[in-house]
Amino acid sequence: MNPSYPSNLTLQQWELLSGLIPQPKTGGRKRSVDMQAMSDDKPLLFERLRQIV
């Protein structure tokens, strides 16, 4: 289980965003990355970048 951070997306936010993520391509390996966990990192990354700039 992933740790919970204040920057993580809520379930409602994830439901809105998940429709924008492309489906995996056919014929290759199955997707091994949890796309919701990947999206949880983005708000924190943008916040840190904003503080640097």
ZIUR-V117508 format. One record per residue. N is the residue number from 0. RES is the residue in three letters. PSI is psi in degrees with one decimal (999 if undefined). OMEGA is omega in whole degrees, 0 to 359 (999 if undefined). Layout:
# ZIUR-V117508
N_RES_PSI_OMEGA / N_RES_PSI_OMEGA
This chain:
# ZIUR-V117508
0_MET_138.0_180 / 1_ASN_145.0_176 / 2_PRO_153.4_180 / 3_SER_130.7_179 / 4_TYR_154.4_179 / 5_PRO_-24.5_182 / 6_SER_-7.9_180 / 7_ASN_148.9_177 / 8_LEU_144.8_173 / 9_THR_166.4_179 / 10_LEU_-39.1_179 / 11_GLN_-42.4_178 / 12_GLN_-41.4_180 / 13_TRP_-39.5_179 / 14_GLU_-36.8_177 / 15_LEU_-42.0_184 / 16_LEU_-34.3_186 / 17_SER_-29.1_178 / 18_GLY_-15.3_181 / 19_LEU_-11.9_181 / 20_ILE_126.1_181 / 21_PRO_146.9_176 / 22_GLN_152.9_178 / 23_PRO_149.5_179 / 24_LYS_151.0_179 / 25_THR_154.0_175 / 26_GLY_-9.4_180 / 27_GLY_-163.8_177 / 28_ARG_154.1_176 / 29_LYS_150.3_179 / 30_ARG_125.6_182 / 31_SER_3.7_183 / 32_VAL_135.1_175 / 33_ASP_107.8_186 / 34_MET_-31.3_178 / 35_GLN_-40.4_177 / 36_ALA_-37.8_178 / 37_MET_-39.2_182 / 38_SER_-23.6_179 / 39_ASP_-25.6_181 / 40_ASP_-23.7_188 / 41_LYS_-46.8_181 / 42_PRO_-38.6_179 / 43_LEU_-41.1_178 / 44_LEU_-46.2_180 / 45_PHE_-37.6_179 / 46_GLU_-42.7_180 / 47_ARG_-39.3_178 / 48_LEU_-39.1_180 / 49_ARG_-36.0_179 / 50_GLN_-33.3_180 / 51_ILE_-43.6_184 / 52_VAL_999_999
